[in-house]
């Protein structure tokens, strides 16, 4: 049951639905809240009326802030009244004492983080003169109906708040003056400071009940292990990525390289590795997915997009089993769409009959009857425009890729599109500008 509000000093909870029969609370701290109400109110009939209002869903959104809870409650005739219940805030000195008590036991903090009110924290606080839970006379009422005591409206508000406290005891702590985020931050700071000082005790002897490891060495209790994650100070913000990768080192030295080692080729690969690492770092900051592992043929096409020296391009062609002309086409495809574009260029696939029928229907729908080009299937998932040096290729992901005839080969002419008419127009435009060569 989450609340929304302004910062950490106010939380507003949406109106709760009507409550079915049975007890309003299921926790001991929720019952303690209602006992404080019932011990404070002087008129039992007003409490019963308030309980009926709360069960009927007459309580609107509840605002909780230090020292006060507020809601608009509708009377039985629909008349709205603003009701406020005041709770005493703790002073700064009282909060200091309570924070010390909480940090002394990781179990207290672990329970709060589990949205439970630890009984021992309440008992320890009471022993230190702090009443976490309200008692008789601690819930003061103010209402637009001008009643001088708890009326049905403020009583209904208290019954509704009992349901909120049941789910989240931090609601009660906010009434006492500290929001959840502020409280956790203060506990983290105090715990870290105590850890630097070596803890509250200098005695290394484990207390009774402390977990022990092998050989009788002191261990860590489950409560401490759970709470530690929340008590440690937050990590600093990650560093901002640089605008560009750093310059790779020069391997041109007076020392002769080992046989089979080409320093210039290594420099090229080092520069590429730096560029990829920089891009991966930037992508990681933006939570963007990284490229999957590439095959040798795919990586050669990727490397060639950097327009390396001719002798490096020749080695990439040889290493990937291509001619230079084939590598040039592969590089062009890679620039348009990476591994997916390369697959459309170099691999031929045949859609199943149903997919092929859908593709044919899509081609027919893409143009008006008097504008539709004549397309001839050229095998697999390829359609050639009759009378034009243009072709459409359907990728396995359902996108259409434009191609142009370049000499004796078909060459990628642009990026893909879900619409075959748009893809074919891209091919025609590339042919008009000579971009397909």
N, C-alpha and C positions, 0 to 999 in steps of 0.2 A: 504494500500500500504506500505508494510514493507520493510525496508532496511537491509542489512547485512554489516558487516565490522569488523574492528579491535577495540575491546573495545568500548568506548563511544566517541572517538574523531574522528571517521570517519564512515560514512554510505554510502554504495554503493547500488544504486537502479538499478534493471534490466531494460534493454531497454523497453520503453513503445510501445505498438502497434500503428499503424497509427491512427491519430485522424480524426473523421468525421467532417463535416462542423459545423459551429457555433463558439461560443466564446471559447477561450482556458480555461478560468477560470470561476468559478461560485461564488467565494467568494470575498468580498471586499478587503481582504488582497492580494489575488492573482492578482486582478486588479491593486492594488497599486504597486506590483512588476513589472508588465508589463509597467505601466505608467513611472516608474523610467527608464526602458530600453528605452522606446520611447522618453522620454525627453532628455536622454543622447546621443543616437545615432544621428549622423549628417546626415546620408544618409537613407532616407526612403525606397529607393529601396533595400538596403541591409536588412532592417527589413522584407520587404515583402518576399524576397528570403529565409530568415531564417525561417519565418513562414511556408513557403511551405515545407522546409526541415523537420521541426518538424512534420507537418501534415503527411508527407510521411513516417514517422518512420525512418528517417536517423540518428537520435541521438542514440548512443549506451548507455551502462551502465553509469549512472551518479554518480560520487563520490562527496560527500559533506563532507567538513571538515572545521574547523575554518578558516575563511578568504578566502576560495577558493572553487569553484565548477569546476569540470573537466569532460569532455566527449570527445569521438572521434565521429566526425560528418562526414558522407560521402557526398561528393559533388555529383552533378547530374551525373557525369561520373563515380562515384564509388570511386574516390580518397579520402582516409581518411585524416582528419586533426584533430589534438588535439586542442581543444578549452578550455580556462580557463577564468573564470570570477572571479574577486577579489572583495571582500566585506570587509569593515573595521571591524575589531574585536573590541569589547569593552575592555577597560582596566579593571584591577581588581577593581579600585575605582568605575567605571561605573557599573560593575556587582553588587557591593555591594548596590548601590543605587537602581538598578532594583529589586534585591531580596527583599529589604525592601518594595518597592512598591507592589510587588506581595503578600507578606505575610500580608500586611495591609488589603487586601481584599480576603476573601476566594472565592469570585465569580470569581476573576481573575484566580485562580488556577483551580477551577472547570471547567472553560471554556477551559483552555489549556488541561486539561485531557480529555475533550470531543473533542479534536482536533479542537478547534476554537480559533481564535485570538480575545480576548476581546477588543472592541474599547476603553473602559475606561482605560485599561492598557496602550495602545498606547498613549492615550491623557495624562495620568498621567506621563508617561515616557518622552513625549515631553516637558511637563511643567518642568520636572527636567533636561532638556537638553540632553535627550537621544532619538535618532531617531531609534526606533525598525525597522521600514520599511525603505528601501532605498529611497533616493530622487534623484533629478537630479544630475548627475555626480558621483553617488556612485557606479556604476557598471563598473569597469575597465575591459577592454578586452585584452586577449593575445591569439594569434592563430598561428598555424603552417603555415598558408598561408601568414603570415607576414603583414597582414593588420594593419594599425595604429589605426583604429577605429573599432567599432563593425562591423564585417563582417557577411555573412550569417551563418557561423558556430557558432560563439559565440551568435548570435541572436537566432538561433535554440536552442542552449543550454538553453538560458534564457526562451524561450517559454516552453520548456520541464520542466524546474524547476518550472515554474508557476503551472503546473499540480501537481507536488509533494507538493508544499507549500499549494495548495488547500486542499489536503488530510491531511496534518500534519504540522502545524505551527512550531513544534519543529525543522523542517528542517531549517527554517529561524534562529531560536535561535542558532542552531549548527554553522551556518555561522558566527554568532556574537561571538562564542567562548565557548559555553557550550552545551554539549550533554544532551540528555533527562534524563538519569539515574543520571548523576552528578547534573543536575539542581534540580531534584526531591529530591535527598539526601540533597542538601544544603537547600532547602525549608523546608524539614522535620526537620533538625537540628535547623534552625532558628526559626521555629514555636514552637518546643519543648522548646527552650531556652526562648522564649517570654512567653510561658505558665507558666514556672517556676517563671518568674519575675512578673507574674500577668497580662501580656498583655501590649500593648502600652499605655493604659490609666488606671488610677486608679479610674476614675469616673464610678460608677456602674449604672448610668442612661442610659438606652438603647437609642441608636440613633434612629432617626426617621426611620421607616421602619423595625426596628428589630422585629422579631417574638416575641410574648408574649404568655405565658401559662395562666393557670387558675389563677384568682385573680390578673391579671396584672403583674405577675412575668416575668422577661425577659426570652425569649426562644432562640432558635437557628435557624438561617435562613437555608433554604434548601441548599444554596450554601456551608455554613459552614459544615453542616452535611455530604454532599457529599465529600467535600475536606478533611475532618478530617481524613478519613481512609488513605489517601495518605500522610498526613503531619505528622502523628505520627511516631516516630522512629520505625524501624522494630523490631519485637520480637526477643529475643535472640534465639540461636539454642537450640533445646531440649536437655536435658541431655542424655548422653550415657547410655544405659542400662547396668546393671552389668552382669558379665559373668554367674552368677548363682543366683537363688533365695536365700533370706536370710533364716536363721534358724528359724523354728517356735518356739514359746515359750513353755517351759515345764509347764505342768499343774499338775505335781506331787508335791503337797503341803501337808502341815499338816492338812489342812482343808478338812473335809470329803465332797465329792460331794453330790449334791442333788440326791434324789432317781431317778433312770432311766438315770442318766448322767454318761457316761463312759469316764473318762479323756483320756485314751489311744486312744479311737476311735476319740475323738475330736482332739487330737494331730495329728493323721493320716490325718484327713480331713483338718486341718489347713495347714499341710505340702503340701498336694495336692493343696489347694487353692493358696498357695504361688507359687508353681510351675506353675500352670495355669496362674496366674496373670503375672508372669515373661515371660512366652511364649507369652501371649497376648500383652505385652509391646514390646517385640522384633518383633512380627509380625506387630504391628502397625507402628513401625519405618520403616519396610520394605514394608508397604502398602499391606501386605498379608491378605487374608480374614480370619476371625475368624470362629471357629467351630459353627455350628448352635446349637440351644438348644437341649440337649440330653434327651431321655426318661430315666426312672429309670433303665430299663434293659440295655440300652446302657451305661449309666454312671457307672453301676456296673462292666461291662466288662472293661471299661476304667480304673477304679480304681484298678481293679485286676491286670492290667499289671504292676503295681509297685511292684508286688510280696510281698504283705503284710503278716503279721503274719497269721498263719493258722486260728486262731480264728476270725480274721477280714475277711478273705476270706470266712469263713463259714457264717458270718453275711451277706456278700455281696450276697452269693448264695441264702440264705433264703429270703433276702429283694427283690431280683429280680425274685423270684419264680423258681429258678433252683436248681438242685442238684450240688454237688461239681464237679462231672465229667462234667456236662453241662457247669458250669462256666469256667472250664479249657478250654473246646473247644471254648467257646465264647471269652475268653481272647486271645487264639491263633489266632482266626479270627481277632480280633481287632488289634493285632500287625501287621497283614498283610495288613489291609486296612480300619480300623476304622468302621464307621457305615455301609458303603456299604458292607464290608466283612461280618459283623455280619448279615445283611439282607440275604445274600446268604446262610449263614449257617442255620439260624433259620426260614426263611420264604420260602415258595415254591410258585412260580408264573408260570403261563402258558402263553407263548407268543401267540399272535393272529395267526391265520393260515398263514398269509402272512409273519410275522416275523419268524415263525417256519420254513417255507419253505426256507427263506433266511439263517437261521442258519444251516439247513441241507446241503444246497449248499456250505456254507462256510466250513463245515466239510469235504465235498468231495474234495474241492479244496485245502485243506491244506496239503495233502500228495500226493506223486506219487502213481500210482495204485498198484505197488508191495510193497509199504511201508505202505499203509493205514491200521491202526488197525481196528478191528471189533468193532464198537460202537453200543450199544443197548440203546435206549432211556428208561430212568428209570422214566418217568413221569415228568410233569412240564417242566423245562428247564434243565434237567440233562441227561447226557449220560455216561454210564459205559463202560469201555474197557473190552471186553469179554476176559476171561483168565488172567486178571490182576486185582489187587486190586486198580485200579485207576479210577477216575471219573472226568468228566468235567461238570462244572456248568456255565450256562450263566446268567450273571447279567442283570438287566434291563437297564444298561448303555451300553450294548453291549460288555462288557469285559468277558473273559473266566477265570474261577477260577479253579486251580488244587486241587483235593481232593484225599486222600488215605484212605483205610479202616483201622481203628484202633479198633481192637476188634470187637464189634458189631456196631460201629458207623463210620460214615465218618468224617474225620478230615481235616481241611484246610492244604494244603501242600506247599503253597507259595503265592507270590503276583500274581495279575491277568495279563493278556496280551490280546491284541486285536487279536492275532493269536492263534487259538485253538491248533495248533501243538506245539507251544512254551509252552503253558500252560500244555499240557499233558506231554511234555518232562520234565517239572519242577516236575510234580507228580512222574514220573518214577525215576528221580534223587533223589528225597526225599525218595522214597521207597528203593533205593539202599543203601542209607546212614543211613536208619533207622530214618529219621527226621520226619516221619509222625506220630510217636507215641506220 
